[in-house]
């Protein structure tokens, strides 16, 4: 599951880095995609479920805190 998150983080950082350092951004995107593709479909599904579960918990906490 770490491959999924690490790959996703590198993809996002690579997209941001494209503006300042295009070469570094392309390298980061390529590395992130390669790491992401090494994960099995089951790992990707598990990471997606965990991510959306955490997002829902955070949404509930923010909603309760703002009330």
PQR file of N, CA, C, O and H, with PARSE charges and radii, in Angstrom:
ATOM      1  N   UNK A   1       0.824  -1.182   0.000 -0.4000 1.5000
ATOM      2  CA  UNK A   1       0.000   0.000   0.000 -0.0000 2.0000
ATOM      3  C   UNK A   1       0.875   1.255   0.000  0.5500 1.7000
ATOM      4  O   UNK A   1       0.465   2.309  -0.486 -0.5500 1.4000
ATOM      5  N   UNK A   2       2.065   1.130   0.542 -0.4000 1.5000
ATOM      6  CA  UNK A   2       2.988   2.262   0.552 -0.0000 2.0000
ATOM      7  C   UNK A   2       3.354   2.679  -0.873  0.5500 1.7000
ATOM      8  O   UNK A   2       3.553   3.865  -1.139 -0.5500 1.4000
ATOM      9  H   UNK A   2       2.399   0.274   0.936  0.4000 1.0000
ATOM     10  N   UNK A   3       3.445   1.708  -1.796 -0.4000 1.5000
ATOM     11  CA  UNK A   3       3.745   2.036  -3.194 -0.0000 2.0000
ATOM     12  C   UNK A   3       2.682   2.957  -3.783  0.5500 1.7000
ATOM     13  O   UNK A   3       2.997   3.873  -4.544 -0.5500 1.4000
ATOM     14  H   UNK A   3       3.284   0.745  -1.580  0.4000 1.0000
ATOM     15  N   UNK A   4       1.435   2.712  -3.433 -0.4000 1.5000
ATOM     16  CA  UNK A   4       0.344   3.522  -3.983 -0.0000 2.0000
ATOM     17  C   UNK A   4       0.458   4.959  -3.488  0.5500 1.7000
ATOM     18  O   UNK A   4       0.382   5.902  -4.276 -0.5500 1.4000
ATOM     19  H   UNK A   4       1.179   1.968  -2.815  0.4000 1.0000
ATOM     20  N   UNK A   5       0.641   5.123  -2.175 -0.4000 1.5000
ATOM     21  CA  UNK A   5       0.720   6.469  -1.622 -0.0000 2.0000
ATOM     22  C   UNK A   5       1.980   7.199  -2.072  0.5500 1.7000
ATOM     23  O   UNK A   5       1.925   8.382  -2.407 -0.5500 1.4000
ATOM     24  H   UNK A   5       0.702   4.357  -1.535  0.4000 1.0000
ATOM     25  N   UNK A   6       3.109   6.506  -2.083 -0.4000 1.5000
ATOM     26  CA  UNK A   6       4.360   7.125  -2.520 -0.0000 2.0000
ATOM     27  C   UNK A   6       4.278   7.535  -3.992  0.5500 1.7000
ATOM     28  O   UNK A   6       4.718   8.622  -4.365 -0.5500 1.4000
ATOM     29  H   UNK A   6       3.153   5.545  -1.811  0.4000 1.0000
ATOM     30  N   UNK A   7       3.717   6.662  -4.819 -0.4000 1.5000
ATOM     31  CA  UNK A   7       3.548   6.994  -6.231 -0.0000 2.0000
ATOM     32  C   UNK A   7       2.631   8.184  -6.432  0.5500 1.7000
ATOM     33  O   UNK A   7       2.912   9.061  -7.250 -0.5500 1.4000
ATOM     34  H   UNK A   7       3.360   5.779  -4.516  0.4000 1.0000
ATOM     35  N   UNK A   8       1.533   8.218  -5.685 -0.4000 1.5000
ATOM     36  CA  UNK A   8       0.599   9.342  -5.792 -0.0000 2.0000
ATOM     37  C   UNK A   8       1.214  10.655  -5.354  0.5500 1.7000
ATOM     38  O   UNK A   8       0.999  11.690  -5.986 -0.5500 1.4000
ATOM     39  H   UNK A   8       1.305   7.506  -5.021  0.4000 1.0000
ATOM     40  N   UNK A   9       1.976  10.616  -4.277 -0.4000 1.5000
ATOM     41  CA  UNK A   9       2.644  11.828  -3.795 -0.0000 2.0000
ATOM     42  C   UNK A   9       3.646  12.332  -4.829  0.5500 1.7000
ATOM     43  O   UNK A   9       3.715  13.532  -5.095 -0.5500 1.4000
ATOM     44  H   UNK A   9       2.150   9.775  -3.765  0.4000 1.0000
ATOM     45  N   UNK A  10       4.417  11.424  -5.410 -0.4000 1.5000
ATOM     46  CA  UNK A  10       5.381  11.845  -6.436 -0.0000 2.0000
ATOM     47  C   UNK A  10       4.680  12.400  -7.673  0.5500 1.7000
ATOM     48  O   UNK A  10       5.166  13.351  -8.285 -0.5500 1.4000
ATOM     49  H   UNK A  10       4.361  10.449  -5.194  0.4000 1.0000
ATOM     50  N   UNK A  11       3.543  11.814  -8.046 -0.4000 1.5000
ATOM     51  CA  UNK A  11       2.800  12.340  -9.193 -0.0000 2.0000
ATOM     52  C   UNK A  11       2.336  13.773  -8.935  0.5500 1.7000
ATOM     53  O   UNK A  11       2.497  14.640  -9.795 -0.5500 1.4000
ATOM     54  H   UNK A  11       3.148  11.042  -7.549  0.4000 1.0000
ATOM     55  N   UNK A  12       1.769  14.025  -7.769 -0.4000 1.5000
ATOM     56  CA  UNK A  12       1.281  15.370  -7.451 -0.0000 2.0000
ATOM     57  C   UNK A  12       2.438  16.362  -7.359  0.5500 1.7000
ATOM     58  O   UNK A  12       2.357  17.462  -7.906 -0.5500 1.4000
ATOM     59  H   UNK A  12       1.639  13.321  -7.071  0.4000 1.0000
ATOM     60  N   UNK A  13       3.513  15.981  -6.671 -0.4000 1.5000
ATOM     61  CA  UNK A  13       4.663  16.880  -6.570 -0.0000 2.0000
ATOM     62  C   UNK A  13       5.299  17.128  -7.937  0.5500 1.7000
ATOM     63  O   UNK A  13       5.785  18.228  -8.204 -0.5500 1.4000
ATOM     64  H   UNK A  13       3.579  15.088  -6.227  0.4000 1.0000
ATOM     65  N   UNK A  14       5.299  16.119  -8.798 -0.4000 1.5000
ATOM     66  CA  UNK A  14       5.836  16.286 -10.142 -0.0000 2.0000
ATOM     67  C   UNK A  14       5.026  17.272 -10.959  0.5500 1.7000
ATOM     68  O   UNK A  14       5.584  18.074 -11.708 -0.5500 1.4000
ATOM     69  H   UNK A  14       4.905  15.225  -8.581  0.4000 1.0000
ATOM     70  N   UNK A  15       3.708  17.213 -10.816 -0.4000 1.5000
ATOM     71  CA  UNK A  15       2.849  18.155 -11.540 -0.0000 2.0000
ATOM     72  C   UNK A  15       3.113  19.579 -11.060  0.5500 1.7000
ATOM     73  O   UNK A  15       3.164  20.509 -11.865 -0.5500 1.4000
ATOM     74  H   UNK A  15       3.255  16.562 -10.207  0.4000 1.0000
ATOM     75  N   UNK A  16       3.280  19.748  -9.759 -0.4000 1.5000
ATOM     76  CA  UNK A  16       3.576  21.075  -9.214 -0.0000 2.0000
ATOM     77  C   UNK A  16       4.963  21.538  -9.660  0.5500 1.7000
ATOM     78  O   UNK A  16       5.150  22.711  -9.984 -0.5500 1.4000
ATOM     79  H   UNK A  16       3.239  18.992  -9.105  0.4000 1.0000
ATOM     80  N   UNK A  17       5.932  20.625  -9.677 -0.4000 1.5000
ATOM     81  CA  UNK A  17       7.308  20.982 -10.040 -0.0000 2.0000
ATOM     82  C   UNK A  17       7.457  21.310 -11.522  0.5500 1.7000
ATOM     83  O   UNK A  17       8.449  21.923 -11.917 -0.5500 1.4000
ATOM     84  H   UNK A  17       5.780  19.673  -9.413  0.4000 1.0000
ATOM     85  N   UNK A  18       6.496  20.917 -12.342 -0.4000 1.5000
ATOM     86  CA  UNK A  18       6.589  21.219 -13.778 -0.0000 2.0000
ATOM     87  C   UNK A  18       6.708  22.716 -14.045  0.5500 1.7000
ATOM     88  O   UNK A  18       7.345  23.121 -15.018 -0.5500 1.4000
ATOM     89  H   UNK A  18       5.690  20.419 -12.021  0.4000 1.0000
ATOM     90  N   UNK A  19       6.105  23.535 -13.200 -0.4000 1.5000
ATOM     91  CA  UNK A  19       6.137  24.977 -13.425 -0.0000 2.0000
ATOM     92  C   UNK A  19       7.528  25.561 -13.205  0.5500 1.7000
ATOM     93  O   UNK A  19       8.000  26.366 -14.008 -0.5500 1.4000
ATOM     94  H   UNK A  19       5.588  23.207 -12.410  0.4000 1.0000
ATOM     95  N   UNK A  20       8.186  25.158 -12.119 -0.4000 1.5000
ATOM     96  CA  UNK A  20       9.488  25.737 -11.785 -0.0000 2.0000
ATOM     97  C   UNK A  20      10.648  24.989 -12.435  0.5500 1.7000
ATOM     98  O   UNK A  20      11.573  25.613 -12.954 -0.5500 1.4000
ATOM     99  H   UNK A  20       7.803  24.504 -11.466  0.4000 1.0000
ATOM    100  N   UNK A  21      10.605  23.670 -12.411 -0.4000 1.5000
ATOM    101  CA  UNK A  21      11.685  22.830 -12.937 -0.0000 2.0000
ATOM    102  C   UNK A  21      11.076  21.742 -13.823  0.5500 1.7000
ATOM    103  O   UNK A  21      10.789  20.649 -13.334 -0.5500 1.4000
ATOM    104  H   UNK A  21       9.853  23.163 -11.990  0.4000 1.0000
ATOM    105  N   UNK A  22      10.872  22.017 -15.105 -0.4000 1.5000
ATOM    106  CA  UNK A  22      10.203  21.040 -15.967 -0.0000 2.0000
ATOM    107  C   UNK A  22      10.894  19.675 -16.019  0.5500 1.7000
ATOM    108  O   UNK A  22      10.217  18.647 -16.030 -0.5500 1.4000
ATOM    109  H   UNK A  22      11.104  22.905 -15.502  0.4000 1.0000
ATOM    110  N   UNK A  23      12.208  19.650 -16.051 -0.4000 1.5000
ATOM    111  CA  UNK A  23      12.915  18.364 -16.125 -0.0000 2.0000
ATOM    112  C   UNK A  23      12.695  17.554 -14.849  0.5500 1.7000
ATOM    113  O   UNK A  23      12.398  16.361 -14.911 -0.5500 1.4000
ATOM    114  H   UNK A  23      12.758  20.485 -16.042  0.4000 1.0000
ATOM    115  N   UNK A  24      12.840  18.195 -13.710 -0.4000 1.5000
ATOM    116  CA  UNK A  24      12.620  17.501 -12.434 -0.0000 2.0000
ATOM    117  C   UNK A  24      11.169  17.050 -12.310  0.5500 1.7000
ATOM    118  O   UNK A  24      10.896  15.972 -11.782 -0.5500 1.4000
ATOM    119  H   UNK A  24      13.081  19.164 -13.660  0.4000 1.0000
ATOM    120  N   UNK A  25      10.245  17.865 -12.790 -0.4000 1.5000
ATOM    121  CA  UNK A  25       8.833  17.494 -12.740 -0.0000 2.0000
ATOM    122  C   UNK A  25       8.535  16.253 -13.554  0.5500 1.7000
ATOM    123  O   UNK A  25       7.800  15.372 -13.108 -0.5500 1.4000
ATOM    124  H   UNK A  25      10.466  18.740 -13.219  0.4000 1.0000
ATOM    125  N   UNK A  26       9.108  16.179 -14.754 -0.4000 1.5000
ATOM    126  CA  UNK A  26       8.895  15.005 -15.606 -0.0000 2.0000
ATOM    127  C   UNK A  26       9.502  13.759 -14.969  0.5500 1.7000
ATOM    128  O   UNK A  26       8.913  12.679 -15.027 -0.5500 1.4000
ATOM    129  H   UNK A  26       9.706  16.894 -15.116  0.4000 1.0000
ATOM    130  N   UNK A  27      10.669  13.904 -14.367 -0.4000 1.5000
ATOM    131  CA  UNK A  27      11.307  12.764 -13.693 -0.0000 2.0000
ATOM    132  C   UNK A  27      10.448  12.294 -12.521  0.5500 1.7000
ATOM    133  O   UNK A  27      10.268  11.092 -12.325 -0.5500 1.4000
ATOM    134  H   UNK A  27      11.148  14.781 -14.320  0.4000 1.0000
ATOM    135  N   UNK A  28       9.921  13.231 -11.747 -0.4000 1.5000
ATOM    136  CA  UNK A  28       9.081  12.863 -10.604 -0.0000 2.0000
ATOM    137  C   UNK A  28       7.788  12.198 -11.055  0.5500 1.7000
ATOM    138  O   UNK A  28       7.340  11.233 -10.435 -0.5500 1.4000
ATOM    139  H   UNK A  28      10.067  14.207 -11.906  0.4000 1.0000
ATOM    140  N   UNK A  29       7.188  12.698 -12.118 -0.4000 1.5000
ATOM    141  CA  UNK A  29       5.969  12.080 -12.640 -0.0000 2.0000
ATOM    142  C   UNK A  29       6.264  10.667 -13.126  0.5500 1.7000
ATOM    143  O   UNK A  29       5.503   9.740 -12.848 -0.5500 1.4000
ATOM    144  H   UNK A  29       7.552  13.481 -12.621  0.4000 1.0000
ATOM    145  N   UNK A  30       7.357  10.503 -13.847 -0.4000 1.5000
ATOM    146  CA  UNK A  30       7.730   9.173 -14.331 -0.0000 2.0000
ATOM    147  C   UNK A  30       8.000   8.199 -13.199  0.5500 1.7000
ATOM    148  O   UNK A  30       7.563   7.049 -13.245 -0.5500 1.4000
ATOM    149  H   UNK A  30       7.975  11.256 -14.073  0.4000 1.0000
ATOM    150  N   UNK A  31       8.723   8.660 -12.177 -0.4000 1.5000
ATOM    151  CA  UNK A  31       9.018   7.793 -11.029 -0.0000 2.0000
ATOM    152  C   UNK A  31       7.745   7.452 -10.265  0.5500 1.7000
ATOM    153  O   UNK A  31       7.558   6.310  -9.847 -0.5500 1.4000
ATOM    154  H   UNK A  31       9.078   9.594 -12.139  0.4000 1.0000
ATOM    155  N   UNK A  32       6.879   8.428 -10.083 -0.4000 1.5000
ATOM    156  CA  UNK A  32       5.621   8.181  -9.381 -0.0000 2.0000
ATOM    157  C   UNK A  32       4.739   7.194 -10.118  0.5500 1.7000
ATOM    158  O   UNK A  32       4.133   6.311  -9.512 -0.5500 1.4000
ATOM    159  H   UNK A  32       7.031   9.356 -10.423  0.4000 1.0000
ATOM    160  N   UNK A  33       4.672   7.350 -11.432 -0.4000 1.5000
ATOM    161  CA  UNK A  33       3.860   6.421 -12.231 -0.0000 2.0000
ATOM    162  C   UNK A  33       4.442   5.014 -12.182  0.5500 1.7000
ATOM    163  O   UNK A  33       3.699   4.038 -12.082 -0.5500 1.4000
ATOM    164  H   UNK A  33       5.165   8.067 -11.925  0.4000 1.0000
ATOM    165  N   UNK A  34       5.767   4.905 -12.251 -0.4000 1.5000
ATOM    166  CA  UNK A  34       6.421   3.595 -12.212 -0.0000 2.0000
ATOM    167  C   UNK A  34       6.184   2.908 -10.867  0.5500 1.7000
ATOM    168  O   UNK A  34       5.885   1.715 -10.821 -0.5500 1.4000
ATOM    169  H   UNK A  34       6.371   5.698 -12.332  0.4000 1.0000
ATOM    170  N   UNK A  35       6.319   3.663  -9.774 -0.4000 1.5000
ATOM    171  CA  UNK A  35       6.082   3.096  -8.443 -0.0000 2.0000
ATOM    172  C   UNK A  35       4.615   2.701  -8.292  0.5500 1.7000
ATOM    173  O   UNK A  35       4.308   1.643  -7.742 -0.5500 1.4000
ATOM    174  H   UNK A  35       6.562   4.632  -9.811  0.4000 1.0000
ATOM    175  N   UNK A  36       3.709   3.549  -8.780 -0.4000 1.5000
ATOM    176  CA  UNK A  36       2.276   3.259  -8.680 -0.0000 2.0000
ATOM    177  C   UNK A  36       1.915   1.995  -9.455  0.5500 1.7000
ATOM    178  O   UNK A  36       1.112   1.189  -8.984 -0.5500 1.4000
ATOM    179  H   UNK A  36       3.958   4.408  -9.228  0.4000 1.0000
ATOM    180  N   UNK A  37       2.496   1.816 -10.630 -0.4000 1.5000
ATOM    181  CA  UNK A  37       2.179   0.645 -11.447 -0.0000 2.0000
ATOM    182  C   UNK A  37       2.740  -0.648 -10.864  0.5500 1.7000
ATOM    183  O   UNK A  37       2.254  -1.728 -11.201 -0.5500 1.4000
ATOM    184  H   UNK A  37       3.148   2.471 -11.012  0.4000 1.0000
ATOM    185  N   UNK A  38       3.741  -0.568 -10.005 -0.4000 1.5000
ATOM    186  CA  UNK A  38       4.296  -1.770  -9.376 -0.0000 2.0000
ATOM    187  C   UNK A  38       3.345  -2.357  -8.338  0.5500 1.7000
ATOM    188  O   UNK A  38       3.471  -3.528  -7.982 -0.5500 1.4000
ATOM    189  H   UNK A  38       4.136   0.309  -9.731  0.4000 1.0000
ATOM    190  N   UNK A  39       2.396  -1.563  -7.848 -0.4000 1.5000
ATOM    191  CA  UNK A  39       1.431  -2.048  -6.858 -0.0000 2.0000
ATOM    192  C   UNK A  39       0.392  -2.927  -7.555  0.5500 1.7000
ATOM    193  O   UNK A  39       0.022  -2.681  -8.703 -0.5500 1.4000
ATOM    194  H   UNK A  39       2.293  -0.612  -8.137  0.4000 1.0000
ATOM    195  N   UNK A  40      -0.062  -3.938  -6.854 -0.4000 1.5000
ATOM    196  CA  UNK A  40      -1.080  -4.824  -7.420 -0.0000 2.0000
ATOM    197  C   UNK A  40      -2.440  -4.118  -7.392  0.5500 1.7000
ATOM    198  O   UNK A  40      -2.637  -3.178  -6.623 -0.5500 1.4000
ATOM    199  H   UNK A  40       0.239  -4.138  -5.921  0.4000 1.0000
ATOM    200  N   UNK A  41      -3.377  -4.573  -8.233 -0.4000 1.5000
ATOM    201  CA  UNK A  41      -4.711  -3.968  -8.205 -0.0000 2.0000
ATOM    202  C   UNK A  41      -5.373  -4.060  -6.825  0.5500 1.7000
ATOM    203  O   UNK A  41      -6.117  -3.163  -6.430 -0.5500 1.4000
ATOM    204  H   UNK A  41      -3.216  -5.337  -8.858  0.4000 1.0000
ATOM    205  N   UNK A  42      -5.102  -5.138  -6.099 -0.4000 1.5000
ATOM    206  CA  UNK A  42      -5.656  -5.265  -4.747 -0.0000 2.0000
ATOM    207  C   UNK A  42      -5.114  -4.206  -3.804  0.5500 1.7000
ATOM    208  O   UNK A  42      -5.851  -3.652  -2.989 -0.5500 1.4000
ATOM    209  H   UNK A  42      -4.498  -5.868  -6.420  0.4000 1.0000
ATOM    210  N   UNK A  43      -3.803  -3.925  -3.920 -0.4000 1.5000
ATOM    211  CA  UNK A  43      -3.196  -2.876  -3.092 -0.0000 2.0000
ATOM    212  C   UNK A  43      -3.781  -1.513  -3.438  0.5500 1.7000
ATOM    213  O   UNK A  43      -4.046  -0.704  -2.550 -0.5500 1.4000
ATOM    214  H   UNK A  43      -3.205  -4.376  -4.582  0.4000 1.0000
ATOM    215  N   UNK A  44      -3.981  -1.260  -4.724 -0.4000 1.5000
ATOM    216  CA  UNK A  44      -4.558   0.025  -5.139 -0.0000 2.0000
ATOM    217  C   UNK A  44      -5.971   0.186  -4.593  0.5500 1.7000
ATOM    218  O   UNK A  44      -6.345   1.265  -4.134 -0.5500 1.4000
ATOM    219  H   UNK A  44      -3.766  -1.918  -5.446  0.4000 1.0000
ATOM    220  N   UNK A  45      -6.758  -0.890  -4.643 -0.4000 1.5000
ATOM    221  CA  UNK A  45      -8.128  -0.829  -4.134 -0.0000 2.0000
ATOM    222  C   UNK A  45      -8.130  -0.612  -2.621  0.5500 1.7000
ATOM    223  O   UNK A  45      -8.916   0.181  -2.104 -0.5500 1.4000
ATOM    224  H   UNK A  45      -6.455  -1.767  -5.016  0.4000 1.0000
ATOM    225  N   UNK A  46      -7.256  -1.313  -1.922 -0.4000 1.5000
ATOM    226  CA  UNK A  46      -7.164  -1.178  -0.471 -0.0000 2.0000
ATOM    227  C   UNK A  46      -6.748   0.241  -0.085  0.5500 1.7000
ATOM    228  O   UNK A  46      -7.310   0.817   0.846 -0.5500 1.4000
ATOM    229  H   UNK A  46      -6.617  -1.958  -2.342  0.4000 1.0000
ATOM    230  N   UNK A  47      -5.777   0.803  -0.787 -0.4000 1.5000
ATOM    231  CA  UNK A  47      -5.322   2.163  -0.494 -0.0000 2.0000
ATOM    232  C   UNK A  47      -6.421   3.176  -0.786  0.5500 1.7000
ATOM    233  O   UNK A  47      -6.580   4.150  -0.050 -0.5500 1.4000
ATOM    234  H   UNK A  47      -5.320   0.334  -1.544  0.4000 1.0000
ATOM    235  N   UNK A  48      -7.176   2.954  -1.853 -0.4000 1.5000
ATOM    236  CA  UNK A  48      -8.273   3.851  -2.191 -0.0000 2.0000
ATOM    237  C   UNK A  48      -9.345   3.820  -1.111  0.5500 1.7000
ATOM    238  O   UNK A  48      -9.858   4.865  -0.710 -0.5500 1.4000
ATOM    239  H   UNK A  48      -7.047   2.163  -2.451  0.4000 1.0000
ATOM    240  N   UNK A  49      -9.681   2.634  -0.645 -0.4000 1.5000
ATOM    241  CA  UNK A  49     -10.686   2.510   0.410 -0.0000 2.0000
ATOM    242  C   UNK A  49     -10.227   3.196   1.690  0.5500 1.7000
ATOM    243  O   UNK A  49     -11.006   3.894   2.338 -0.5500 1.4000
ATOM    244  H   UNK A  49      -9.264   1.786  -0.971  0.4000 1.0000
ATOM    245  N   UNK A  50      -8.965   2.999   2.053 -0.4000 1.5000
ATOM    246  CA  UNK A  50      -8.432   3.626   3.262 -0.0000 2.0000
ATOM    247  C   UNK A  50      -8.428   5.143   3.123  0.5500 1.7000
ATOM    248  O   UNK A  50      -8.774   5.853   4.068 -0.5500 1.4000
ATOM    249  H   UNK A  50      -8.331   2.432   1.526  0.4000 1.0000
ATOM    250  N   UNK A  51      -8.040   5.648   1.950 -0.4000 1.5000
ATOM    251  CA  UNK A  51      -8.001   7.095   1.721 -0.0000 2.0000
ATOM    252  C   UNK A  51      -9.384   7.709   1.880  0.5500 1.7000
ATOM    253  O   UNK A  51      -9.542   8.701   2.591 -0.5500 1.4000
ATOM    254  H   UNK A  51      -7.760   5.072   1.183  0.4000 1.0000
ATOM    255  N   UNK A  52     -10.394   7.129   1.222 -0.4000 1.5000
ATOM    256  CA  UNK A  52     -11.742   7.696   1.293 -0.0000 2.0000
ATOM    257  C   UNK A  52     -12.348   7.525   2.681  0.5500 1.7000
ATOM    258  O   UNK A  52     -13.140   8.362   3.114 -0.5500 1.4000
ATOM    259  H   UNK A  52     -10.266   6.323   0.645  0.4000 1.0000
ATOM    260  N   UNK A  53     -11.991   6.459   3.380 -0.4000 1.5000
ATOM    261  CA  UNK A  53     -12.442   6.300   4.762 -0.0000 2.0000
ATOM    262  C   UNK A  53     -11.880   7.391   5.656  0.5500 1.7000
ATOM    263  O   UNK A  53     -12.607   7.971   6.463 -0.5500 1.4000
ATOM    264  H   UNK A  53     -11.347   5.779   3.028  0.4000 1.0000
ATOM    265  N   UNK A  54     -10.594   7.673   5.519 -0.4000 1.5000
ATOM    266  CA  UNK A  54      -9.968   8.750   6.301 -0.0000 2.0000
ATOM    267  C   UNK A  54     -10.552  10.104   5.924  0.5500 1.7000
ATOM    268  O   UNK A  54     -10.737  10.960   6.789 -0.5500 1.4000
ATOM    269  H   UNK A  54     -10.004   7.202   4.864  0.4000 1.0000
ATOM    270  N   UNK A  55     -10.843  10.306   4.652 -0.4000 1.5000
ATOM    271  CA  UNK A  55     -11.437  11.570   4.205 -0.0000 2.0000
ATOM    272  C   UNK A  55     -12.819  11.770   4.831  0.5500 1.7000
ATOM    273  O   UNK A  55     -13.166  12.882   5.229 -0.5500 1.4000
ATOM    274  H   UNK A  55     -10.693   9.611   3.949  0.4000 1.0000
ATOM    275  N   UNK A  56     -13.602  10.698   4.918 -0.4000 1.5000
ATOM    276  CA  UNK A  56     -14.931  10.797   5.532 -0.0000 2.0000
ATOM    277  C   UNK A  56     -14.824  11.117   7.026  0.5500 1.7000
ATOM    278  O   UNK A  56     -15.582  11.941   7.538 -0.5500 1.4000
ATOM    279  H   UNK A  56     -13.320   9.795   4.595  0.4000 1.0000
ATOM    280  N   UNK A  57     -13.896  10.477   7.718 -0.4000 1.5000
ATOM    281  CA  UNK A  57     -13.706  10.751   9.149 -0.0000 2.0000
ATOM    282  C   UNK A  57     -13.289  12.204   9.353  0.5500 1.7000
ATOM    283  O   UNK A  57     -13.795  12.869  10.257 -0.5500 1.4000
ATOM    284  H   UNK A  57     -13.280   9.808   7.302  0.4000 1.0000
ATOM    285  N   UNK A  58     -12.379  12.702   8.529 -0.4000 1.5000
ATOM    286  CA  UNK A  58     -11.943  14.100   8.635 -0.0000 2.0000
ATOM    287  C   UNK A  58     -13.097  15.057   8.357  0.5500 1.7000
ATOM    288  O   UNK A  58     -13.223  16.091   9.013 -0.5500 1.4000
ATOM    289  H   UNK A  58     -11.969  12.162   7.794  0.4000 1.0000
ATOM    290  N   UNK A  59     -13.937  14.713   7.385 -0.4000 1.5000
ATOM    291  CA  UNK A  59     -15.083  15.559   7.065 -0.0000 2.0000
ATOM    292  C   UNK A  59     -16.041  15.628   8.255  0.5500 1.7000
ATOM    293  O   UNK A  59     -16.559  16.698   8.575 -0.5500 1.4000
ATOM    294  H   UNK A  59     -13.835  13.873   6.852  0.4000 1.0000
ATOM    295  N   UNK A  60     -16.275  14.499   8.905 -0.4000 1.5000
ATOM    296  CA  UNK A  60     -17.165  14.475  10.067 -0.0000 2.0000
ATOM    297  C   UNK A  60     -16.574  15.304  11.208  0.5500 1.7000
ATOM    298  O   UNK A  60     -17.291  16.058  11.864 -0.5500 1.4000
ATOM    299  H   UNK A  60     -15.855  13.630   8.645  0.4000 1.0000
ATOM    300  N   UNK A  61     -15.278  15.165  11.442 -0.4000 1.5000
ATOM    301  CA  UNK A  61     -14.626  15.922  12.521 -0.0000 2.0000
ATOM    302  C   UNK A  61     -14.703  17.422  12.256  0.5500 1.7000
ATOM    303  O   UNK A  61     -14.999  18.197  13.165 -0.5500 1.4000
ATOM    304  H   UNK A  61     -14.695  14.553  10.909  0.4000 1.0000
ATOM    305  N   UNK A  62     -14.440  17.833  11.026 -0.4000 1.5000
ATOM    306  CA  UNK A  62     -14.496  19.262  10.688 -0.0000 2.0000
ATOM    307  C   UNK A  62     -15.922  19.782  10.822  0.5500 1.7000
ATOM    308  O   UNK A  62     -16.132  20.894  11.306 -0.5500 1.4000
ATOM    309  H   UNK A  62     -14.199  17.203  10.288  0.4000 1.0000
ATOM    310  N   UNK A  63     -16.901  18.990  10.397 -0.4000 1.5000
ATOM    311  CA  UNK A  63     -18.303  19.404  10.509 -0.0000 2.0000
ATOM    312  C   UNK A  63     -18.701  19.577  11.968  0.5500 1.7000
ATOM    313  O   UNK A  63     -19.346  20.563  12.325 -0.5500 1.4000
ATOM    314  H   UNK A  63     -16.731  18.086  10.003  0.4000 1.0000
ATOM    315  N   UNK A  64     -18.319  18.623  12.811 -0.4000 1.5000
ATOM    316  CA  UNK A  64     -18.656  18.729  14.231 -0.0000 2.0000
ATOM    317  C   UNK A  64     -17.911  19.874  14.908  0.5500 1.7000
ATOM    318  O   UNK A  64     -18.463  20.534  15.789 -0.5500 1.4000
ATOM    319  H   UNK A  64     -17.795  17.823  12.521  0.4000 1.0000
ATOM    320  N   UNK A  65     -16.677  20.114  14.512 -0.4000 1.5000
ATOM    321  CA  UNK A  65     -15.892  21.186  15.125 -0.0000 2.0000
ATOM    322  C   UNK A  65     -16.416  22.566  14.738  0.5500 1.7000
ATOM    323  O   UNK A  65     -16.282  23.517  15.507 -0.5500 1.4000
ATOM    324  H   UNK A  65     -16.229  19.577  13.797  0.4000 1.0000
ATOM    325  N   UNK A  66     -17.006  22.679  13.565 -0.4000 1.5000
ATOM    326  CA  UNK A  66     -17.483  23.986  13.112 -0.0000 2.0000
ATOM    327  C   UNK A  66     -18.883  24.305  13.629  0.5500 1.7000
ATOM    328  O   UNK A  66     -19.348  25.438  13.497 -0.5500 1.4000
ATOM    329  H   UNK A  66     -17.114  21.907  12.940  0.4000 1.0000
ATOM    330  N   UNK A  67     -19.548  23.332  14.208 -0.4000 1.5000
ATOM    331  CA  UNK A  67     -20.926  23.558  14.686 -0.0000 2.0000
ATOM    332  C   UNK A  67     -20.951  24.285  16.009  0.5500 1.7000
ATOM    333  O   UNK A  67     -22.025  24.552  16.547 -0.5500 1.4000
ATOM    334  H   UNK A  67     -19.171  22.412  14.315  0.4000 1.0000
TER
END
